């Protein structure tokens, strides 16, 4: 297997995540070659959030149209959404080019260890910086799976190009074995 490891994804995260990700990389290197890659410098998170917000606004279109500020809200969303869609096109091309030589890639799924099991869903930290690959995966529709390493979980994500589900799942199965 020819694999890629997303470079720089542990920077600013918890040390335990970086340590466990290093171990995961060693496991991955045992499956085949692994080369570090870097994403294009694009605002993945902002573009994905804008598109998701526009989709949410669309779901409540009737309510927005009934409000006094509907026109200004829709105009702002339209401008931001068009800009985000333009970024999305560049992001899809850039991530696809980066992933083209590889069967799949890996990155830490979060920059922090998973919250305790007894922590309620509403109590979980909402810091979007905790998620890593999700920013690009959401924006570019990349398939991915996440794998934990135990109760005090650090999630490792493997992901691939659009329509690379079979290769990406093979890497995930081999990693879990």
C-alpha positions in Angstrom: 0.0 0.0 0.0 1.1 3.5 -0.8 -0.1 5.8 2.0 0.1 9.5 2.8 0.4 11.0 6.3 -1.1 14.5 6.7 1.7 16.8 7.9 1.3 19.3 10.8 -2.0 18.0 12.1 -0.7 17.5 15.6 0.6 21.0 16.0 -1.2 22.8 18.7 -2.9 19.6 19.9 -2.5 17.7 23.1 0.8 15.9 23.6 -0.9 12.6 24.2 -2.5 12.8 20.7 0.9 13.5 19.1 2.4 10.6 20.9 -0.3 8.1 20.0 -0.4 9.4 16.4 3.3 8.7 16.2 2.6 5.1 17.2 -0.2 4.9 14.6 2.2 6.1 11.9 4.5 3.3 12.8 1.7 0.8 12.4 0.7 2.4 9.0 4.4 2.3 7.8 4.2 -1.5 8.5 1.4 -1.7 6.0 3.4 -0.1 3.2 5.2 3.1 2.3 4.0 6.3 4.0 4.9 9.8 2.7 4.1 13.1 4.5 1.9 15.5 2.5 0.6 19.0 3.2 -2.8 20.3 2.2 -3.1 23.4 0.0 -3.3 26.6 2.0 -7.0 27.2 1.8 -9.7 28.1 4.4 -11.3 24.7 4.6 -13.1 25.3 7.9 -14.5 28.7 7.0 -15.7 27.6 3.6 -17.3 24.4 5.0 -19.0 26.4 7.8 -20.4 28.9 5.3 -21.8 26.2 3.0 -23.4 24.4 6.0 -24.9 27.6 7.3 -26.3 28.4 3.8 -27.9 24.9 3.7 -29.3 25.4 7.2 -30.8 28.8 6.1 -32.3 27.1 3.1 -34.0 24.6 5.3 -35.7 27.5 7.1 -36.4 29.6 4.0 -40.1 30.2 4.8 -39.2 31.5 8.3 -36.4 33.8 6.9 -38.7 35.2 4.2 -41.3 36.1 6.9 -38.7 38.1 8.8 -37.9 41.8 8.3 -34.2 41.2 7.8 -34.6 38.4 5.2 -33.2 40.3 2.2 -30.0 41.4 3.9 -29.5 38.0 5.4 -30.0 36.2 2.1 -27.8 38.7 0.2 -25.0 38.1 2.7 -25.4 34.4 2.6 -25.4 34.5 -1.2 -22.1 36.4 -1.4 -20.5 34.2 1.2 -21.9 31.0 -0.3 -20.6 31.8 -3.8 -17.2 32.6 -2.4 -17.2 29.4 -0.4 -18.2 27.4 -3.4 -15.3 28.9 -5.4 -13.0 27.9 -2.6 -14.5 24.4 -2.5 -13.7 23.9 -6.2 -10.0 24.9 -5.5 -10.0 22.7 -2.4 -11.3 19.6 -4.3 -8.7 20.0 -7.0 -5.9 20.6 -4.5 -6.8 17.7 -2.2 -7.3 15.4 -5.1 -3.9 16.3 -6.6 -2.3 15.8 -3.2 -4.0 12.3 -2.7 -3.6 11.1 -6.3 -0.4 9.1 -5.8 -1.7 7.3 -2.7 -4.1 4.5 -1.9 -5.3 6.4 1.2 -4.0 8.9 3.8 -4.1 9.2 7.6 -4.3 12.0 10.1 -5.3 12.4 13.7 -9.1 12.6 13.9 -9.0 15.1 16.8 -6.3 17.3 18.4 -7.5 16.3 21.9 -8.2 13.0 23.5 -11.9 11.9 23.5 -14.0 13.3 26.3 -14.8 10.8 29.2 -17.6 8.3 28.5 -19.7 9.6 31.3 -19.7 13.2 29.9 -23.1 14.1 28.3 -23.3 15.0 24.7 -24.3 18.6 25.6 -21.2 18.9 27.9 -18.7 17.9 25.2 -16.3 20.7 24.3 -17.6 22.6 21.2 -14.2 23.8 20.1 -14.1 23.3 16.3 -10.3 23.2 16.4 -10.5 19.8 18.2 -11.6 18.2 14.8 -8.8 17.9 12.3 -9.4 16.2 8.9 -13.2 17.0 9.2 -12.6 20.4 7.8 -11.3 19.3 4.5 -13.3 16.1 4.4 -16.6 18.0 4.8 -15.7 20.6 2.2 -14.4 18.2 -0.4 -16.7 15.2 0.3 -13.8 12.9 1.1 -14.7 9.5 2.5 -13.1 8.7 5.8 -13.3 6.4 8.8 -12.1 6.9 12.3 -10.3 4.3 14.5 -9.9 4.5 18.3 -7.0 3.1 20.3 -8.8 2.3 23.5 -11.0 3.8 26.3 -8.9 7.0 26.6 -9.4 7.3 22.9 -7.3 9.1 20.4 -8.9 8.8 17.0 -6.9 8.2 13.9 -8.7 8.9 10.7 -7.9 7.4 7.4 -9.3 9.1 4.3 -9.0 9.1 0.6 -10.0 10.7 -2.7 -13.6 10.9 -3.8 -14.7 7.4 -4.8 -11.7 5.7 -3.1 -13.9 4.1 -0.5 -12.7 0.5 -1.1 -9.0 1.3 -0.8 -9.6 3.6 2.2 -11.6 0.9 4.0 -8.9 -1.7 3.3 -6.4 0.5 5.0 -8.7 0.9 8.0 -9.3 -2.8 8.3 -5.5 -3.5 8.1 -4.8 -0.8 10.7 -7.4 -2.2 13.1 -6.0 -5.8 12.7 
